[in-house]
Amino acid sequence: MSFDSEAINHLLSKSDVIQALLHDLIGFFSQPLSSLDHEERQLRLKILRNRQDLFQEEGMIRILIAAINFFSERRDKSTLLEGVEEKIKDITNKLYVVLAALIKGNRVNCSTFAQSARLN
């Protein structure tokens, strides 16, 4: 996937929208509160695992890893406009949180992510 500096800067001009979307995804995949009674918590955990599985089946873990790699590479480039590095850092950090939320508490997704091929 190749992007020129203009395309990257255009994408980052929408960073508020991207960060709001990532914030919503973090909430969508957040663990249920521990203060809930046992039955309600188990029901919400089951619903959460179903969501996580659906996103995994659609390839979202792979897409998140690709996005993290994309933004990490861009953060190191010196051709970007001033102030863009901080936006890239914020987006990358939120992508990591979304990725963690997708695999937390879900053994299948966690093992898929942890396969040695992914870590190379």
C-alpha positions as a Markdown table, in Angstrom:
| # | Residue | x | y | z |
|---|---|---|---|---|
| 1 | Met | 0.0 | 0.0 | 0.0 |
| 2 | Ser | 1.7 | 3.2 | -1.2 |
| 3 | Phe | 0.6 | 6.7 | -0.3 |
| 4 | Asp | 2.2 | 10.0 | -1.1 |
| 5 | Ser | 2.7 | 12.7 | 1.5 |
| 6 | Glu | -0.4 | 14.7 | 0.3 |
| 7 | Ala | -2.7 | 11.6 | 0.8 |
| 8 | Ile | -1.2 | 11.0 | 4.3 |
| 9 | Asn | -1.7 | 14.7 | 5.3 |
| 10 | His | -5.3 | 14.6 | 4.0 |
| 11 | Leu | -6.0 | 11.5 | 6.0 |
| 12 | Leu | -4.4 | 13.1 | 9.1 |
| 13 | Ser | -6.5 | 16.2 | 8.6 |
| 14 | Lys | -9.4 | 14.0 | 9.5 |
| 15 | Ser | -7.6 | 12.7 | 12.7 |
| 16 | Asp | -10.4 | 14.0 | 15.0 |
| 17 | Val | -12.9 | 11.8 | 13.1 |
| 18 | Ile | -10.6 | 8.9 | 13.1 |
| 19 | Gln | -9.9 | 9.2 | 16.8 |
| 20 | Ala | -13.6 | 9.5 | 17.6 |
| 21 | Leu | -14.2 | 6.3 | 15.6 |
| 22 | Leu | -11.4 | 4.5 | 17.5 |
| 23 | His | -12.8 | 5.7 | 20.8 |
| 24 | Asp | -16.2 | 4.3 | 19.9 |
| 25 | Leu | -14.6 | 1.0 | 19.0 |
| 26 | Ile | -12.8 | 0.9 | 22.3 |
| 27 | Gly | -16.1 | 1.3 | 24.1 |
| 28 | Phe | -17.8 | -1.2 | 21.8 |
| 29 | Phe | -15.2 | -3.9 | 22.8 |
| 30 | Ser | -14.8 | -2.9 | 26.4 |
| 31 | Gln | -15.2 | -5.5 | 29.1 |
| 32 | Pro | -18.4 | -5.5 | 31.2 |
| 33 | Leu | -18.2 | -3.9 | 34.6 |
| 34 | Ser | -17.1 | -6.2 | 37.4 |
| 35 | Ser | -19.8 | -4.6 | 39.6 |
| 36 | Leu | -22.5 | -6.4 | 37.6 |
| 37 | Asp | -24.1 | -9.5 | 39.1 |
| 38 | His | -22.7 | -12.8 | 37.9 |
| 39 | Glu | -25.4 | -13.7 | 35.4 |
| 40 | Glu | -25.5 | -10.2 | 33.8 |
| 41 | Arg | -21.7 | -10.1 | 33.5 |
| 42 | Gln | -21.6 | -13.6 | 31.9 |
| 43 | Leu | -24.3 | -12.6 | 29.4 |
| 44 | Arg | -22.4 | -9.4 | 28.5 |
| 45 | Leu | -19.1 | -11.4 | 28.2 |
| 46 | Lys | -20.8 | -13.8 | 25.8 |
| 47 | Ile | -22.1 | -10.9 | 23.7 |
| 48 | Leu | -18.7 | -9.3 | 23.7 |
| 49 | Arg | -17.0 | -12.6 | 22.6 |
| 50 | Asn | -19.5 | -12.9 | 19.7 |
| 51 | Arg | -18.7 | -9.3 | 18.6 |
| 52 | Gln | -15.0 | -10.1 | 18.9 |
| 53 | Asp | -15.4 | -13.3 | 16.9 |
| 54 | Leu | -17.4 | -11.5 | 14.2 |
| 55 | Phe | -14.7 | -8.8 | 13.8 |
| 56 | Gln | -12.0 | -11.5 | 13.7 |
| 57 | Glu | -13.9 | -13.5 | 11.0 |
| 58 | Glu | -14.1 | -10.3 | 8.9 |
| 59 | Gly | -10.3 | -9.9 | 9.2 |
| 60 | Met | -10.2 | -6.9 | 11.5 |
| 61 | Ile | -7.2 | -8.1 | 13.5 |
| 62 | Arg | -5.2 | -8.3 | 10.3 |
| 63 | Ile | -6.5 | -4.9 | 9.2 |
| 64 | Leu | -5.6 | -3.3 | 12.6 |
| 65 | Ile | -2.1 | -4.8 | 12.5 |
| 66 | Ala | -1.7 | -3.4 | 9.0 |
| 67 | Ala | -2.9 | 0.1 | 10.1 |
| 68 | Ile | -0.6 | 0.0 | 13.1 |
| 69 | Asn | 2.3 | -0.8 | 10.8 |
| 70 | Phe | 1.2 | 1.9 | 8.4 |
| 71 | Phe | 1.1 | 4.7 | 11.0 |
| 72 | Ser | 4.2 | 3.5 | 12.8 |
| 73 | Glu | 6.2 | 3.7 | 9.5 |
| 74 | Arg | 4.8 | 7.2 | 8.8 |
| 75 | Arg | 5.7 | 8.4 | 12.2 |
| 76 | Asp | 9.4 | 7.9 | 11.4 |
| 77 | Lys | 9.2 | 9.8 | 8.1 |
| 78 | Ser | 10.6 | 13.3 | 8.1 |
| 79 | Thr | 8.5 | 14.5 | 5.0 |
| 80 | Leu | 5.3 | 15.0 | 7.0 |
| 81 | Leu | 4.1 | 18.4 | 8.1 |
| 82 | Glu | 5.0 | 19.7 | 11.5 |
| 83 | Gly | 2.6 | 18.6 | 14.3 |
| 84 | Val | 1.6 | 15.5 | 12.3 |
| 85 | Glu | 3.8 | 13.2 | 14.3 |
| 86 | Glu | 1.7 | 13.7 | 17.5 |
| 87 | Lys | -1.5 | 12.9 | 15.6 |
| 88 | Ile | 0.1 | 9.7 | 14.2 |
| 89 | Lys | 1.2 | 8.8 | 17.7 |
| 90 | Asp | -2.3 | 9.3 | 19.1 |
| 91 | Ile | -3.9 | 7.3 | 16.4 |
| 92 | Thr | -1.4 | 4.5 | 16.7 |
| 93 | Asn | -1.9 | 4.3 | 20.4 |
| 94 | Lys | -5.7 | 4.0 | 20.0 |
| 95 | Leu | -5.2 | 1.3 | 17.3 |
| 96 | Tyr | -3.2 | -0.7 | 19.9 |
| 97 | Val | -6.0 | -0.3 | 22.4 |
| 98 | Val | -8.7 | -1.4 | 19.9 |
| 99 | Leu | -6.5 | -4.4 | 19.0 |
| 100 | Ala | -6.1 | -5.3 | 22.7 |
| 101 | Ala | -9.9 | -5.0 | 23.2 |
| 102 | Leu | -10.5 | -7.3 | 20.3 |
| 103 | Ile | -8.4 | -10.1 | 21.8 |
| 104 | Lys | -8.9 | -9.6 | 25.6 |
| 105 | Gly | -10.7 | -12.5 | 27.2 |
| 106 | Asn | -11.2 | -14.3 | 23.8 |
| 107 | Arg | -8.8 | -17.3 | 23.7 |
| 108 | Val | -9.4 | -18.0 | 20.0 |
| 109 | Asn | -8.6 | -14.4 | 18.9 |
| 110 | Cys | -5.7 | -14.2 | 21.3 |
| 111 | Ser | -4.1 | -17.4 | 20.0 |
| 112 | Thr | -4.8 | -16.3 | 16.4 |
| 113 | Phe | -3.0 | -13.0 | 17.2 |
| 114 | Ala | -0.1 | -14.7 | 19.0 |
| 115 | Gln | 0.8 | -17.2 | 16.2 |
| 116 | Ser | 4.5 | -17.1 | 15.6 |
| 117 | Ala | 3.9 | -16.0 | 12.0 |
| 118 | Arg | 2.3 | -12.8 | 13.1 |
| 119 | Leu | 5.2 | -12.0 | 15.5 |
| 120 | Asn | 7.9 | -12.1 | 12.8 |
